[in-house]
Amino acid sequence: MDFWLEVATAQYAPAILQFLKQAQQESPFFVMQQDLAQITAAQLGPSLEQMAVREDYLMLLLINAQHEVGGMVTLAPWPNLAETLEIGVVVQARYQRQGLGQALLAEALDWVINYSVAKHVRLTVQERNQPAQKLYAKLGFVRIPNSEQLVLDGQQQQVSAYDMDWEVET
């Protein structure tokens, strides 16, 4: 199936919500802070339009001809840390291991270099998610010493995790 990249806008709000709900069901590694049952497409749409014009937020979608979301990457400010963005990526289970996650991450990092003032990109990865750890390391992310923590996974179970950092080359 052919996918292309699109910046998330209001027209994709229903497909994004459907994708996020599916991702929550498919993966113990995908965690949302918000309760998706409490968010409507009408509420999400204006937020997407605002994010699309900011230099500290990005949501890129893998979209196909049926307007299905096959994957997503997001960048948002890392709380309380200047010039640092948090990155998150998720790909539908049936499209994993096809290079789509790597393509999404590479595109987002390129956006950081060319359009953002951020100097660092960070993420939190679960210890048990070894495929993701390898992908992040391949793209230049490094483990932050002493960042180990317990986080809730997609099933609300505590799991070990740590932070990784990618530095913008100057």
Number of C-alpha atoms within 10 A of each C-alpha: 6 8 17 12 16 15 17 24 20 19 14 20 20 16 17 24 18 14 20 21 15 13 21 18 12 15 16 16 18 19 18 12 5 8 8 13 8 7 11 12 16 12 12 17 18 14 14 20 15 12 18 18 10 11 15 20 19 23 20 22 26 23 21 15 10 7 14 17 24 25 25 26 23 19 26 18 17 17 9 7 9 12 14 22 27 18 22 20 21 24 26 18 13 9 13 13 11 10 11 20 23 17 14 23 23 14 15 22 21 13 14 22 17 9 12 17 15 17 16 21 23 23 19 20 21 22 15 12 12 11 9 17 18 12 15 20 14 11 13 13 20 16 20 14 9 8 11 16 14 13 17 16 19 17 13 10 10 12 14 14 19 18 18 20 21 21 16 14 7 5
